[in-house]
Amino acid sequence: MTKKTFINAILLGAACLLSAHATAQGYPNKPIKLIVPYAAGGPVDGVARGYAERLSKEWGQPVLVDNRAGANEVIAADLVAKSPADGYTILWGADPTFSTNQFLFRKLPYNPLTDLIPVTRVTFVNMALIVDGRLPVNTMKEFVALVKANPGKYNYGSAGAGSAVHVHFDAFLRQEGLSMPHIAYKGIAPAVQDMLGGQVHAMMAGITAATPHLASGKMKILAINGNKRAKMIPNVPTFAEAGFPNTQSYFFIGLTVPKGTPRPVVDAIVSANRKVLADQTFVEKTLDPYAFEPQADTPEQFAAFLVTDRKLAEKKVREAGALLDN
């Protein structure tokens, strides 16, 4: 390398750093799009809208929710991956984007490992084991005994093949040596409706799938994931308290941006997320009703979490035999 070439390389690098710094200094100075991979009206969308509203106050700029549902988050993730790397298009992604889709699809229109930068987790969602209120059980042990005594008689529903609802229940059945047919729906809402109608006997899902129907006895929540009980259902034990410490049922929501987004912009998003989640009024109003636990990872912490989560996701998807583009 000549002296002139070396000097030009240094100047170019300095210019890039100054440009990134200038971008971060002025970020954000226009509306931001929060791409949500689910249809409006569900719990994930509801939390996203509350989050966007609080983030708007933090930044002094509109944060607009843009629902791009379909293909197990692939449509939304691909849109963000191909967006300008300037921090103004952010994906509100869950397990499919970050961990499971690479094992559920033979081919994706983007590379989830290189085309998107994991920024931070926002929430960790503990799911519960929910059963039809007509089942003669009130505890996890009674449920396992009932299913074990009647292999194949009772079924479970999910929000779709390969969804967290599916793979976590499948793992639970394998763990306990149980046999239950799987019914895959397009979303959790139709599965809930069929449980109310008696066609579905059990599911792993967020507690809001059941809470409107607990008082009437149409549904029961037997246990919930996590290290502590949910504030909204304090009488429901954790899986460990119910005698099943190895049972896991969860999903998480995190933010991701296109590769090439300047690190100062990523850091600005991380900082804003931390401030939003430190607002106890926001947490109590927006997260607690859904049993969503606030997170505030750095990009490095999020990336380290994903290394472990992707290994677990691959194992559970392979064992469940789920494939979405066969």
N, C-alpha and C positions, 0 to 999 in steps of 0.2 A: 504494500500500500504506500503510495507517495504521500509526502507531507501535505500536499494540497488536498488530496482525497481524504486524508485523516482529519484535517481541519474541517472540511465540508461535512464529514460524518458527525463530528462533534457539534457543529452549528445546527445540523438537521435535528439531532437528538435534543439539543437545548430548545429549539423551536417547538418541537413536539411537546416537551415538558411544559413550556410556557403556554402553549395552546390549551393543554389539558387543564392547567391551573386556572387559566382565564375562563374556560368552560365551567369549571366547578365554582369559581367565584361568582359567576352570574347565574348559577343553577339553583332553582328553576326560575326562569323568567317568562314562561308561557305555560298554558295548560298541559297537564300530563295525562296520558291514557293509561288506565289500569285495565289490562285485558283479563277478563274472567272467563274461564273455559266452561262455564255452566250457564244454563238458562236462568233468567230472572225469576226470583221468587223462592228459591231454595235456601237452606241455611248457609251454605258457602257463599252464595251471592249476597245474602242479607248481611253477613259479617263483612264482606268486601265493601259493601256500600257504606256501612258505618265507619269502616277503616278509611275509606276514601274521603269521607266527610271530615274526619278528624285530621287526616293528613293535609287536606286543603287548608285548614286553619293553621297548621304548623308551618306550611310553606308560603301561605299567602297567595297561592295559585290554585285554580280549579283542578281537582283530580277527578277525571271523568271515567266512570265505569263503562266498559265496552264489552258486552257479553258476546263471546264467540264459542258457542257450545258445539260439541260434536266430536266424534272419533277419539273418545277417551283422552281429550285435551290436545290431541295432535294438531287440530286446526288452529287453536290459539297459540300453541307453542311455535308452530311453523311461522305464523304471522310475526311473532315477536323476534324470532331468530333472523328473519329477513328484513327487520325494521332498521332504521338508522341507529347507530350506536351512540346515542346522545343522552340517554336517560329519560327521554320523554315518552317512551313506550315500555311499560313494565308488565311482566306477566305475574298474575296471582295464581301460581301453580301449586298443584298437590302431587301426591305420590306418582301418578302416571307420568307426568312430565319429567320428574327428577329421577325416578327409580324403576318403575315397572314397564313402561312402554317399550324400552329397548329389548325386553324379553317377551313381550306380548305380540310384537310385530316383527316380521322378517325384515321389513324395510321401512324406514321412516324418511320423510322428505327433508329432514335436518338431522344433525348429529347431536344428541342430547348431552354428550360429554364435552363437546368442543364449541358448539355454536351458541351456547347460552352460558352466562356467568351466574353461578349461584351467589346471591347477594346476602340474604338473611332469611331465617325462618321467622314467620310471624306468629303462628300458632301450632300447637300440638293438640290433636283432637282425640280424646279417649272415647272409643266406641263401647257400646253395651250389648249384652246378649238379651234380646227381646223375644218374647214368646206370645203366642195367641193366649188370651186370657182364659180360654176354655180348657187349656191343657191342665191336668190335675197335678201341677207342680208349683212350688213357690221358692225353691232354692236350686242352685246349680247342681247339687248332688242328686236331687230328686229328678231333675231334667235328664241328667246322664243315665240314671237308672232306668227311666222310662224309655229312652231311645234304645238303650242297650237290650232291654227286654223285648223290644219290637223293631228289629232291624228292617229298615226300608219303609216302615209304615209312615213315619213323619218326614216332612221335607223342610228345606230352608230356602229362603229367597235372597236375591242379591240385586244390586244396582247394575249388574252386567258381568259377563264373564271377564275375569281378570281384575275386577274392581277390588278395592281393599275389603269391601263387604264379603266378597267371594273368597279371596285367598286366605283371609284370616279365619273364616269359619271352616274352610277346608282343612287348614292346619290344626284347628281345634279338634275336628273329627278324627284326624289321623292320630293325634296325641292321645285321644281317649279310646281309640279303637271302635268308633261308632260308624254306622251306615245311615246316611240320610240323602235322598235325591236332592239335586240342586236345580232350582228354577231361576234362570237369569232374566231380569227385566231390563228395560231401558230407563234406568233411574230408580231411585228408592221409593218414589211416590206410588207407582203402581203396585210395588211389592207390599207397601203398607195397606193399600186398599184391599188387596187379596187376603192379607192377614185378617183384616177386619171382617172379610167375608168368609173366613174359615178355610181358604184354599192354601194358605201358607202358615206353617206352624212355628217357624223360628227365623231369626236373622241377627246378624251383627250390624249395628248401625249407630249413628249419632242419637243421643237421647231424645232429640226433638221429634224423631219418628214416632216415639211412643208417648211422650209427656201429655199430649192432648187427650190421650185415651186411658190414662192410668186411673183417674178417679172413677170412671165408669167400669173399670175392670176388664175392658175389652183387650187390653194388652198388659203384660207384666214385664218389668225389667229385673232380671235375676242377678246381674252383676255388671260391673263396669271396669274397664281398663284403668290403669294408673296406680300411683303410690298412695293416693288419698281419695276419699269419697267426693263426688261432685256436689257442689253447693245446692244445686237445684233438686237433687234427689238424695238427701243425706241418709236416708234409711236403707239405701241400696249399697251392699258391700262391694269392695273391689274383688277382682278375680282371686287375688291372694287370700283375702279374708274369707272368701267363699270356699277355699280349699283347692284352688287351681292356680298356684303361683307361676306356672309356666305358660299360661294362656296369655296371648297378646292380641289386641284388637285396636288398631289406631290408624290414623292418617295424619298428615301434617300439611301445612300450607306455607309456602315460602315465596319470596320475590326473586325473579331472575330477569336479566337484561341481555341484549345481544352482545356477542363477543366483540371486543374492541372498545367497549364503553370505558372511558377514562376512569382510572381508579379514584380520583378525587370525586367524581360523580357518584360512583358506587358507595364511597364512604359517606357522602351526603345523604344517600338513601338509608344507609345503615343507621346513621345518627338520628334521622327523622323517625325511623321505626322505633328506635329505643325511647325517644321522647313520647311518642304516641302510646306505647305500651306501659310507660311509667305513669300514665294518667289513669288513676284508679276509677274515676267516673266512667271513662271509656271502657275499661275492663269490665266493670260491674254491669254496665248497660248493654254492651255489645258482645262480649266474649262469654261471661259467666252463664247467661241463659242457655248457651249451647254446649256448655262444658268444654269450651276451647281454652287451653292454657297458653298464656302469652309467652313468646320466645323473643330473644334479642341477640341472636348469634352474630358474630363477625363473619365475613366471607370465609375465613379459614376454618372457623368452627363448623359452619354449615357444610363446607366441603368435606371435612373429616367425618361428620355425621353421615353424609351421603355414601361414603366408602363402605361403611358398615351396613347401612340400610339397603344399598343395592345388592349386596351379597345375600341378605335375608330375602329380598324381593325375588331374586333369581331362583332361590331354592323353593319358595312358596309357589311361584308361578309355574315352575317346572313340575312340581308335585301335583298341582291342581290340574295340569294338562291344558291350561288356558292358552289360546292363540287366537288373535283377532283378525288375522289376514290370511287364514288358511283357505 
